[in-house]
């Protein structure tokens, strides 16, 4: 199987299971997605939906003991089954990741410069110490760090949250990767800093032809940055397609519920729409549609078997037994 034209990453039937005393617990089931060269894919879902876990599988960083099957093809090469040594030639060099919390992602006992230089030394050992320093300074300038020579000598705890996030992006970009996975890159940042991080990611994508996977809870961030979006729930894809199609003509009640929960910039006196209930635990997941206990549009069949994917005219895909009744956007209100 070769990747479709233009696709840098293709994931097919990804399944991640965790062995336990109660039996196998499936955290991600049948995940399909693809990222084109130079595209930005948004992955959206509640905590525990499998967003970060799936991308850790791409990076080869899942905890020991987890069972992975399916296919993850990067630039036509299969990644599942590669040894740790083989993955190290890809990870950090061709695929890089921005982890959720820059404070814990950075080493507090090493200077910013030392951490940048380490990323360069691992994959570009021919560079001299002087060359690594020069390139590290250039990376700090790339992500708009003021006074980069001074920041080079500082420790992470001496910098603000926004500065630390830029440092993490600089480290990820050290070896000019083809694919950047950004896990909640704007969490816990104020709106001004969020806008700056978004601008940096957009510039990197534009100037370097970078492909980006954006993992987030923020639908507004996806709308402003991504080309395509996949909506995950309980380890499964509920809906995927172009951002405009999914946000304006949602064909899945879960997506519609997420969109209805966003506060309107126009204000108003109505209450925000909430999705009742909670996501099922790993032990509660079965062959039925995982969203059916929380879905106000559920049918009896939803509790019996998982819905197949159906295509719509706008080339989006939806896993819902009521997809023919869609779109659901606007069907939920605050009444």
C-alpha positions as CSV (number, residue, x, y, z in Angstrom):
1,X,0.0,0.0,0.0
2,X,1.5,3.4,-1.0
3,X,0.3,6.7,0.3
4,X,-2.1,8.7,-1.7
5,X,-0.6,11.5,-3.8
6,X,0.3,14.5,-1.7
7,X,-0.1,12.7,1.7
8,X,2.8,12.8,4.0
9,X,1.2,10.8,6.8
10,X,-1.5,8.1,6.5
11,X,-2.9,6.3,9.5
12,X,-5.2,3.3,8.8
13,X,-7.1,1.2,11.3
14,X,-4.9,2.3,14.2
15,X,-5.8,0.4,17.4
16,X,-4.1,0.9,20.8
17,X,-4.9,-1.5,23.6
18,X,-3.8,-1.6,27.2
19,X,-3.5,-5.1,28.9
20,X,-5.2,-5.2,32.4
21,X,-6.4,-7.7,34.9
22,X,-9.9,-7.3,33.6
23,X,-8.8,-8.0,30.1
24,X,-7.8,-5.8,27.1
25,X,-8.9,-2.2,27.3
26,X,-9.1,-0.5,23.9
27,X,-8.1,3.2,24.1
28,X,-8.1,3.9,20.3
29,X,-10.1,1.8,17.8
30,X,-10.0,1.9,14.0
31,X,-8.5,5.4,13.7
32,X,-8.0,6.6,10.1
33,X,-6.5,10.0,9.2
34,X,-4.2,11.6,6.7
35,X,-2.1,14.7,6.5
36,X,-1.1,16.2,3.1
37,X,2.2,17.9,2.5
38,X,2.0,21.5,3.7
39,X,-1.4,20.9,5.3
40,X,-2.7,21.6,8.8
41,X,-4.9,18.9,10.4
42,X,-6.8,19.7,13.6
43,X,-7.7,16.8,16.0
44,X,-10.4,17.8,18.4
45,X,-12.0,15.9,21.3
46,X,-12.5,15.7,25.0
47,X,-9.7,14.6,27.4
48,X,-9.4,10.9,27.1
49,X,-10.6,10.7,23.5
50,X,-7.2,9.3,22.3
51,X,-5.8,12.5,20.6
52,X,-2.4,12.6,22.3
53,X,-2.2,8.8,22.6
54,X,-2.6,8.4,18.8
55,X,0.2,10.9,18.1
56,X,2.5,9.3,20.7
57,X,2.0,6.2,18.6
58,X,3.2,8.1,15.6
59,X,6.2,9.2,17.5
60,X,7.0,5.8,18.9
61,X,6.7,7.1,22.4
62,X,3.8,5.0,23.8
63,X,4.5,3.5,27.3
64,X,5.9,0.0,27.3
65,X,3.2,-2.7,27.3
66,X,0.7,-0.9,25.1
67,X,-0.3,-3.0,22.1
68,X,-0.4,-1.2,18.7
69,X,-1.8,-2.5,15.5
70,X,-2.9,-1.1,12.1
71,X,-0.8,1.1,9.9
72,X,1.1,4.3,10.3
73,X,2.9,5.3,7.1
74,X,5.1,8.3,6.9
75,X,6.4,9.4,3.5
76,X,5.4,5.9,2.3
77,X,7.4,4.1,5.0
78,X,5.6,2.0,7.7
79,X,6.4,3.1,11.3
80,X,4.6,0.4,13.3
81,X,7.1,-2.4,14.1
82,X,10.2,-0.3,13.8
83,X,12.8,-0.7,16.6
84,X,13.5,2.2,19.0
85,X,16.8,2.8,17.2
86,X,15.1,3.0,13.8
87,X,12.5,5.4,15.3
88,X,15.2,7.7,16.6
89,X,16.2,8.4,13.0
90,X,12.7,9.7,12.3
91,X,11.7,11.2,15.7
92,X,13.1,14.8,16.1
93,X,14.6,14.8,12.6
94,X,11.6,14.3,10.3
95,X,8.7,14.3,12.8
96,X,8.8,16.6,15.8
97,X,6.4,17.2,18.6
98,X,5.4,20.1,20.8
99,X,4.3,18.6,24.1
100,X,1.4,20.0,26.2
101,X,3.2,21.7,29.1
102,X,6.4,23.6,28.1
103,X,7.5,23.8,31.8
104,X,7.7,20.0,32.1
105,X,8.9,19.5,28.6
106,X,12.0,21.6,29.3
107,X,14.8,20.5,31.6
108,X,15.0,23.0,34.6
109,X,18.7,22.3,35.2
110,X,19.9,22.9,31.7
111,X,20.0,26.3,30.0
112,X,17.9,27.1,26.9
113,X,21.0,27.0,24.8
114,X,22.1,23.6,26.1
115,X,18.7,22.1,25.2
116,X,18.7,23.6,21.7
117,X,22.3,22.5,21.1
118,X,21.4,18.9,22.3
119,X,18.6,18.7,19.7
120,X,21.1,19.7,17.0
121,X,23.9,17.5,18.2
122,X,21.8,14.3,18.2
123,X,20.8,14.6,14.5
124,X,23.6,16.8,13.1
125,X,26.7,15.5,14.9
126,X,29.0,17.1,12.3
127,X,28.2,20.6,13.5
128,X,30.8,22.2,15.7
129,X,30.0,23.7,19.0
130,X,30.2,27.2,17.5
131,X,27.9,26.2,14.6
132,X,25.4,24.7,17.1
133,X,25.4,28.0,19.0
134,X,24.9,30.0,15.9
135,X,22.1,27.8,14.7
136,X,20.4,27.9,18.1
137,X,20.4,31.7,18.1
138,X,18.8,31.6,14.6
139,X,16.1,29.3,15.9
140,X,15.3,31.6,18.8
141,X,15.0,34.5,16.2
142,X,12.8,32.2,14.1
143,X,10.3,32.0,16.9
144,X,10.5,35.7,17.7
145,X,12.4,35.5,21.0
146,X,13.7,38.9,21.9
147,X,17.4,39.2,22.9
148,X,18.2,35.6,21.8
149,X,21.8,35.7,22.9
150,X,20.7,36.5,26.5
151,X,17.9,33.9,26.4
152,X,20.4,31.3,25.2
153,X,22.1,31.5,28.6
154,X,18.9,31.5,30.7
155,X,17.0,28.6,32.4
156,X,13.4,27.7,31.6
157,X,12.1,29.0,35.0
158,X,13.4,32.4,34.2
159,X,11.1,32.8,31.3
160,X,7.3,33.4,30.9
161,X,4.9,30.7,29.8
162,X,4.7,32.3,26.3
163,X,8.5,32.4,26.0
164,X,8.8,28.8,27.1
165,X,6.3,27.7,24.5
166,X,8.3,29.5,21.8
167,X,11.4,27.7,23.1
168,X,9.7,24.3,22.8
169,X,8.7,25.2,19.2
170,X,12.3,26.2,18.4
171,X,13.6,22.9,19.7
172,X,11.0,21.0,17.7
173,X,12.1,23.0,14.5
174,X,15.8,22.5,15.2
175,X,16.3,19.9,12.5
176,X,13.8,21.2,9.9
177,X,11.2,18.4,10.3
178,X,8.6,17.7,7.6
179,X,5.8,17.1,10.2
180,X,5.2,19.0,13.4
181,X,2.7,17.6,16.0
182,X,1.5,20.4,18.3
183,X,-0.2,19.1,21.4
184,X,-2.3,21.9,22.9
185,X,0.2,24.6,21.9
186,X,-1.8,27.5,23.3
187,X,-3.2,26.0,26.6
188,X,-2.8,28.2,29.7
189,X,-1.7,31.2,27.6
190,X,-3.5,34.5,27.5
191,X,-5.2,35.5,24.3
192,X,-2.5,37.9,23.1
193,X,0.2,35.2,23.5
194,X,-2.1,32.6,21.9
195,X,-2.4,34.9,18.8
196,X,1.4,35.2,18.7
197,X,1.9,31.4,18.8
198,X,-0.7,30.9,16.1
199,X,1.1,33.5,13.9
200,X,4.4,31.6,14.5
201,X,2.9,28.3,13.4
202,X,1.3,29.8,10.4
203,X,4.6,31.5,9.3
204,X,6.5,28.2,9.8
205,X,3.9,26.3,7.7
206,X,4.0,29.0,5.0
207,X,7.8,29.6,4.8
208,X,9.0,26.0,5.3
209,X,6.1,24.0,3.7
210,X,5.6,22.3,7.1
211,X,2.8,19.9,7.7
212,X,1.2,20.3,11.1
213,X,-1.1,18.2,13.3
214,X,-2.8,20.4,15.8
215,X,-4.2,18.6,18.9
216,X,-6.6,20.9,20.8
217,X,-9.9,21.4,22.6
218,X,-10.1,24.9,21.1
219,X,-12.5,24.9,18.1
220,X,-11.7,28.5,17.4
221,X,-8.0,27.7,17.1
222,X,-8.9,25.0,14.6
223,X,-11.1,27.3,12.6
224,X,-8.3,29.9,12.3
225,X,-5.4,27.6,11.6
226,X,-6.4,24.2,10.2
227,X,-7.4,23.0,6.7
228,X,-9.1,19.8,7.8
229,X,-10.3,18.5,11.1
230,X,-11.0,15.1,12.7
231,X,-13.4,14.9,15.7
232,X,-12.5,12.1,18.2
233,X,-14.7,10.6,20.9
234,X,-13.8,7.6,23.1
235,X,-11.0,6.6,20.9
236,X,-12.9,6.7,17.6
237,X,-13.4,9.2,14.8
238,X,-16.9,10.6,14.8
239,X,-16.5,13.0,11.9
240,X,-13.8,14.3,9.6
241,X,-13.4,16.6,6.6
242,X,-12.7,20.2,5.6
243,X,-13.0,22.7,8.5
244,X,-15.6,24.8,6.7
245,X,-17.8,21.7,5.9
246,X,-17.6,20.3,9.5
247,X,-18.2,23.6,11.3
248,X,-21.0,24.9,9.1
249,X,-22.7,21.6,8.1
250,X,-22.0,19.2,10.9
251,X,-23.4,15.7,10.3
252,X,-22.7,14.3,13.8
253,X,-24.5,15.3,17.0
254,X,-21.3,15.3,19.0
255,X,-19.7,17.8,16.7
256,X,-22.9,19.9,16.8
257,X,-22.8,19.8,20.6
258,X,-19.2,21.0,20.8
259,X,-20.0,23.9,18.4
260,X,-23.2,24.8,20.3
261,X,-21.1,25.0,23.6
262,X,-19.0,27.8,22.2
263,X,-19.9,31.3,23.6
264,X,-21.0,33.7,21.0
265,X,-19.1,36.9,20.5
266,X,-22.4,38.6,20.1
267,X,-23.3,37.8,23.7
268,X,-26.9,37.1,24.6
269,X,-28.9,36.0,27.6
270,X,-29.3,32.4,26.8
271,X,-27.4,29.6,28.6
272,X,-24.6,27.8,26.9
273,X,-25.5,24.4,25.6
274,X,-23.9,21.5,27.5
275,X,-23.5,17.9,26.5
276,X,-25.0,15.9,29.3
277,X,-23.1,12.9,30.8
278,X,-19.5,11.9,30.6
279,X,-17.3,10.0,28.2
280,X,-17.3,6.2,28.8
281,X,-14.4,4.7,30.6
282,X,-12.1,2.2,28.8
283,X,-13.9,-0.6,30.5
284,X,-17.3,0.6,29.4
285,X,-16.5,0.9,25.7
286,X,-18.1,-1.7,23.4
287,X,-19.3,-2.3,19.9
288,X,-22.1,0.3,20.0
289,X,-21.7,4.0,19.1
290,X,-19.8,5.3,22.1
291,X,-21.7,8.6,22.1
292,X,-25.2,7.2,22.2
293,X,-25.8,7.5,26.0
294,X,-25.2,11.3,25.7
295,X,-26.9,11.8,22.4
296,X,-30.4,13.4,22.2
297,X,-30.8,12.1,18.7
298,X,-30.0,8.4,19.5
299,X,-31.9,5.5,18.0
300,X,-32.2,2.0,19.3
301,X,-29.7,0.8,16.8
302,X,-27.1,3.2,18.2
303,X,-26.9,1.1,21.4
304,X,-26.5,-2.1,19.4
305,X,-23.7,-1.5,16.9
306,X,-21.1,1.0,15.8
307,X,-22.2,3.1,12.8
308,X,-20.3,2.9,9.5
309,X,-18.7,5.9,7.9
310,X,-20.8,7.7,5.3
311,X,-19.6,10.2,2.8
312,X,-21.4,13.5,2.2
313,X,-21.4,15.7,-1.0
314,X,-18.7,18.0,0.5
315,X,-16.4,15.0,1.0
316,X,-16.7,14.9,4.8
317,X,-17.1,11.5,6.6
318,X,-19.5,10.9,9.5
319,X,-19.9,7.8,11.7
320,X,-23.6,8.2,12.7
321,X,-26.7,6.1,12.1
322,X,-28.6,9.4,11.6
323,X,-26.1,11.0,9.1
324,X,-28.9,11.1,6.5
325,X,-30.9,13.4,8.9
326,X,-28.0,15.9,9.1
327,X,-26.8,18.6,9.3
328,X,-27.2,18.9,13.0
329,X,-25.5,22.3,13.2
330,X,-28.2,24.6,14.5
331,X,-30.4,21.8,15.8
332,X,-29.1,22.3,19.3
333,X,-30.1,25.5,21.1
334,X,-29.9,26.9,24.6
335,X,-33.6,26.7,25.2
